[in-house]
Every structure is written in structure tokens, then in C-alpha cells.
Amino acid sequence: MNCVKIIKINILFLILLYACNPHSDNLEEIAKTKQLEEYKDYCITCNDLEFALKHPDFVNSLFIHIYSKNTIDSLSEFKNLKYLKVFGENIDQYLPFLFITLSKLNHFTVLKLGDECQISRIPEEIIYLNNLESLTIENTVKHIDNNFYKLRKLRKLHIKIEGTISSRFEELQSLEELYLDVFGKNTLDEHITKLQNLKTLILPYEIEYLPPEIVNLKKLKLLDITMSKLAENEFKYYRKYHEFNVLKIVKEELPECKIEMNGNYW
């Protein structure tokens, strides 16, 4: 009896999987795709909201365009939703509704707002997402409500900011991975060096220098400078003096930290 049940579940899983990957013709190849490795209990990724709503219990990852509040209301059907990536040009007005709706989903932990999303602010309703563990905002944010700094479970943050960083940023002590791009800022902000649990720091393009306080990040395991101007500066220094400058200091003070530059590690 149990074998029959398992076979039925697997067949349904493959049917759902095929429907959510319309460009794939081979079910065997679909079943081996990397995107499924992290999903358990036969839950799947889907970018077809209409189809997903017919099988909401099997969906834990969604990619959707938000055109109206009705789209957001439909998210309440996905009780197993863990991951959501949102697209839409003008979603500022919908963010409060989105945050409140997602807060009612017990398994939800990861939110990504795509680069199409024109977001001027992170509204106060962000506080409803008190279980949020990962937030990525691919477009530039101009204002962040103070409630954002109350997210005590936030472990991963990728964000672009126009303006200055609030001193409250250092309250995000649960952060373990950070990509922070501050418009016009060419060095790491001092408040970042006070994030005591930070393990991965990815530097944006504008960063040319690192402050001495970088060594205060005692738990740092990976410093990725690939995209930053710092990498270019280090190579210039190396060509002139046959040694790295900032990288040498970081390695001396933080021996367990690996430094990544264009796929190479020090």
C-alpha cells in the first residue's frame, strides 16, 4: 500500500514539475536540475501563478509579477511557500500588502525583489516579516523605515542604498552574509564593521578602500572583492611592490578569512 502511495506521489510530482518547466521536454532531465536539490517533500519552483494556484500545497518557491492587490491576496494559498521572487515596475504601493500577506505564511523566509521593481522605500510593514532570513533588493532603495532594523532573524542581505547608512544598521547582528552598495561611497561604512556575526562580505563596485576596523569582523570567513575597485587597486600595488597591501593586512589579522578575487582565493 505504501509503495503504491509513493508511486502516485512521484507521478504527481513529475506532472507538476513538467508543467512548471514548459521549455523542458525530458522529465528525466528535469528531475536532475539543480534548482530541485534544495527542495524537499516534493515541493517545486513555479513561475506560472495560474497553474500554481491549482496545486498550492506543492509549491514552495514562486516567481511572479505583481500587477494588482489581487495577485498578492492569492499568495495566501501557498501554505508551504518559502521563497518568493517578485517582478513589477511600480510595486511601492503594494509592498505593505505584500509584507502583511507573507507574514501569515509560516514557512516563508526568503524574499527577492527583482531589478525591474522600482522601490523608493522599505515601508514600516517590513516588521511583519519577523521570520525573514534572506532579503535581496536588486534596485536602489532611497529610504529604509526604522522597523527594518528590528528583523532579528535576517541572516542574508543584498541591497543597494542611495544616501547615508543609518547608525541602526549595526543592530542587524544576526546578519551572516552582506552585499551593501551605497551610492557614491568608496569605502566600507564603519557600522558594517560592527556586525559581529558576519561571515561573508561581498564588496560592491565602488569600494576602493577598506577601513582598519575591518579586522573587527572576527567571524568573517569570506571577503569577496571581485566586483570592487579594491581588486584593481590591489593589483596595481602588487605590480609596483610585488605584494598585496590590504589583503595582506586582512590575512594577518583574520587568518581564517578567505579572500576571493575573480575566482581565486587567498
C-alpha positions as CSV (number, residue, x, y, z in Angstrom):
1,M,0.0,0.0,0.0
2,N,2.8,2.4,0.9
3,C,4.6,1.6,-2.3
4,V,1.5,2.4,-4.3
5,K,1.1,5.7,-2.4
6,I,4.8,6.7,-3.1
7,I,4.4,5.9,-6.8
8,K,1.3,8.1,-7.0
9,I,3.1,11.0,-5.3
10,N,6.1,10.6,-7.6
11,I,3.9,10.6,-10.7
12,L,2.1,13.8,-9.5
13,F,5.4,15.4,-8.7
14,L,6.7,14.8,-12.2
15,I,3.5,16.1,-13.7
16,L,3.8,19.3,-11.7
17,L,7.4,19.6,-12.4
18,Y,6.9,19.3,-16.2
19,A,4.1,21.9,-16.1
20,C,6.3,24.3,-14.3
21,N,9.1,23.9,-16.7
22,P,7.4,24.2,-20.1
23,H,10.6,24.5,-22.0
24,S,11.9,21.1,-21.0
25,D,10.9,18.0,-22.9
26,N,12.7,15.3,-21.0
27,L,11.2,14.5,-17.5
28,E,14.4,12.7,-16.6
29,E,16.5,15.7,-17.3
30,I,14.1,17.9,-15.3
31,A,14.3,15.7,-12.3
32,K,18.1,16.2,-12.2
33,T,18.1,20.0,-12.4
34,K,20.0,21.8,-9.7
35,Q,17.1,24.0,-8.7
36,L,15.3,21.0,-7.2
37,E,18.2,19.8,-5.0
38,E,17.3,22.2,-2.2
39,Y,13.6,21.4,-2.2
40,K,12.1,18.6,-0.1
41,D,8.8,16.8,0.3
42,Y,8.1,17.1,-3.5
43,C,7.7,20.8,-3.4
44,I,8.6,22.7,-6.5
45,T,9.5,26.0,-8.1
46,C,6.9,27.6,-10.3
47,N,6.7,30.7,-12.5
48,D,3.1,30.2,-13.6
49,L,0.8,31.6,-10.9
50,E,-2.4,30.4,-12.5
51,F,-1.1,26.8,-12.6
52,A,0.5,27.0,-9.2
53,L,-2.9,28.0,-7.7
54,K,-4.3,24.7,-8.8
55,H,-1.7,22.9,-6.7
56,P,-0.7,25.3,-4.0
57,D,0.5,22.7,-1.5
58,F,3.2,21.5,-3.9
59,V,4.8,24.9,-4.4
60,N,7.4,26.3,-2.0
61,S,9.1,28.7,-4.5
62,L,7.4,31.3,-6.7
63,F,8.5,33.8,-9.4
64,I,5.7,36.3,-10.0
65,H,4.8,39.7,-11.5
66,I,2.7,41.9,-9.3
67,Y,0.1,43.9,-11.2
68,S,-2.5,44.3,-8.5
69,K,-3.5,43.6,-4.9
70,N,-5.4,40.5,-6.1
71,T,-2.1,38.9,-7.1
72,I,-0.8,39.5,-3.6
73,D,-4.0,38.1,-2.0
74,S,-3.6,34.9,-3.9
75,L,-0.2,34.2,-2.2
76,S,-2.1,33.3,1.0
77,E,-3.0,30.0,-0.7
78,F,0.6,28.8,-0.7
79,K,1.0,27.4,2.8
80,N,4.4,25.9,2.1
81,L,5.9,28.9,0.4
82,K,9.4,29.5,1.5
83,Y,10.9,31.6,-1.4
84,L,9.4,34.4,-3.4
85,K,10.9,36.5,-6.2
86,V,8.8,39.5,-7.3
87,F,8.8,41.4,-10.5
88,G,6.9,44.6,-11.4
89,E,7.8,48.1,-12.2
90,N,5.8,50.1,-9.7
91,I,5.3,48.0,-6.6
92,D,5.9,50.6,-3.9
93,Q,2.1,50.9,-3.3
94,Y,1.8,47.1,-2.9
95,L,4.7,46.4,-0.6
96,P,2.8,46.9,2.7
97,F,0.1,44.4,1.5
98,L,2.8,42.0,0.3
99,F,4.7,42.0,3.6
100,I,1.5,41.5,5.7
101,T,0.3,38.7,3.4
102,L,3.7,36.9,3.5
103,S,3.8,37.2,7.3
104,K,0.8,34.8,7.5
105,L,2.8,32.0,5.8
106,N,4.6,30.0,8.5
107,H,7.4,28.7,6.3
108,F,8.2,31.8,4.4
109,T,11.8,33.0,4.9
110,V,13.3,34.3,1.6
111,L,12.3,37.4,-0.4
112,K,13.9,38.7,-3.6
113,L,12.7,41.9,-5.3
114,G,13.9,41.9,-8.9
115,D,15.7,44.7,-10.7
116,E,12.5,45.7,-12.5
117,C,11.0,46.7,-9.2
118,Q,11.1,50.4,-8.7
119,I,11.3,50.7,-4.9
120,S,11.8,54.1,-3.3
121,R,11.4,52.8,0.2
122,I,11.2,49.9,2.5
123,P,7.9,50.6,4.4
124,E,7.3,50.1,8.1
125,E,5.2,47.0,7.4
126,I,8.5,45.1,7.0
127,I,8.3,44.4,10.7
128,Y,5.6,41.9,9.9
129,L,8.2,39.6,8.3
130,N,9.8,38.8,11.6
131,N,10.8,35.3,10.4
132,L,12.6,36.7,7.3
133,E,16.0,35.2,6.9
134,S,17.1,36.4,3.5
135,L,16.3,39.7,1.6
136,T,17.6,40.7,-1.8
137,I,16.6,44.1,-3.4
138,E,18.2,44.4,-6.8
139,N,17.2,48.0,-7.4
140,T,18.2,51.1,-5.4
141,V,16.3,52.0,-2.3
142,K,16.2,55.6,-1.1
143,H,14.5,55.2,2.3
144,I,14.5,52.5,4.9
145,D,12.0,52.5,7.7
146,N,13.4,52.0,11.2
147,N,11.3,48.8,11.6
148,F,13.7,47.2,9.2
149,Y,16.4,47.1,11.8
150,K,14.2,45.0,14.1
151,L,14.4,41.9,11.8
152,R,16.2,39.7,14.3
153,K,16.4,36.6,12.1
154,L,17.7,38.2,9.0
155,R,20.9,36.3,8.0
156,K,21.4,37.3,4.4
157,L,21.0,40.8,2.9
158,H,21.8,42.1,-0.6
159,I,20.8,45.7,-1.0
160,K,21.6,49.0,-2.8
161,I,21.0,52.3,-1.0
162,E,21.0,55.9,-2.1
163,G,22.0,58.1,0.8
164,T,23.8,57.5,4.0
165,I,23.6,54.4,6.1
166,S,21.8,54.7,9.4
167,S,23.7,54.0,12.6
168,R,21.0,51.5,13.4
169,F,22.4,49.2,10.7
170,E,24.7,47.7,13.3
171,E,21.6,46.4,15.1
172,L,21.3,43.7,12.5
173,Q,23.5,41.4,14.5
174,S,22.0,38.2,13.0
175,L,23.5,39.0,9.6
176,E,25.9,36.4,8.3
177,E,26.1,37.5,4.6
178,L,26.1,41.0,3.3
179,Y,26.2,42.8,0.0
180,L,25.7,46.5,0.6
181,D,26.1,49.0,-2.2
182,V,25.8,52.6,-1.1
183,F,25.7,55.1,-3.9
184,G,28.8,57.3,-4.0
185,K,30.5,55.5,-1.1
186,N,34.1,54.3,-1.9
187,T,34.9,52.7,1.4
188,L,33.2,50.3,3.8
189,D,30.9,52.1,6.3
190,E,32.0,51.9,10.0
191,H,28.7,50.4,11.0
192,I,29.3,47.4,8.9
193,T,32.5,46.6,10.9
194,K,30.3,46.2,14.0
195,L,28.3,43.3,12.6
196,Q,29.9,40.6,14.9
197,N,28.3,37.6,13.3
198,L,29.1,38.5,9.7
199,K,30.7,35.5,7.8
200,T,30.5,36.6,4.2
201,L,31.1,40.1,2.9
202,I,30.7,40.9,-0.8
203,L,32.1,44.3,-1.8
204,P,30.3,46.4,-4.5
205,Y,32.0,48.1,-7.4
206,E,32.5,51.5,-5.8
207,I,34.6,50.2,-2.9
208,E,38.2,51.2,-3.3
209,Y,39.4,51.1,0.3
210,L,38.8,49.1,3.5
211,P,38.9,50.8,6.9
212,P,41.3,49.4,9.6
213,E,38.1,48.4,11.5
214,I,37.6,45.6,9.0
215,V,39.6,43.4,11.4
216,N,36.8,43.7,14.0
217,L,34.8,41.2,11.9
218,K,36.3,38.2,13.8
219,K,33.9,35.7,12.4
220,L,34.5,36.7,8.8
221,K,35.2,33.6,6.6
222,L,34.9,35.1,3.1
223,L,35.7,38.6,1.8
224,D,34.7,38.8,-1.9
225,I,36.4,41.7,-3.6
226,T,35.9,40.5,-7.2
227,M,33.4,43.2,-8.3
228,S,35.1,46.1,-6.4
229,K,37.6,48.7,-7.4
230,L,39.7,47.4,-4.5
231,A,40.7,44.4,-6.6
232,E,42.1,46.7,-9.3
233,N,43.9,48.8,-6.7
234,E,45.4,45.7,-5.1
235,F,46.8,44.5,-8.4
236,K,48.3,48.0,-9.1
237,Y,50.0,47.8,-5.7
238,Y,51.2,44.3,-6.4
239,R,52.7,45.2,-9.8
240,K,54.6,48.0,-8.1
241,Y,55.7,46.4,-4.9
242,H,55.3,42.7,-5.7
243,E,53.0,42.1,-2.8
244,F,49.4,42.8,-1.9
245,N,48.6,45.6,0.6
246,V,45.1,45.5,2.1
247,L,44.8,41.7,1.5
248,K,48.0,41.1,3.4
249,I,46.7,43.1,6.4
250,V,43.3,41.2,6.4
251,K,45.0,37.8,6.2
252,E,47.3,38.7,9.1
253,E,44.5,39.9,11.3
254,L,41.8,37.4,10.2
255,P,43.7,34.2,9.3
256,E,40.5,32.2,8.9
257,C,39.1,34.6,6.3
258,K,39.4,33.6,2.7
259,I,39.7,36.5,0.1
260,E,38.1,35.9,-3.2
261,M,39.2,37.8,-6.3
262,N,38.0,36.6,-9.8
263,G,37.6,33.0,-8.6
264,N,40.9,32.9,-6.9
265,Y,41.3,32.6,-3.1
266,W,43.9,33.7,-0.7
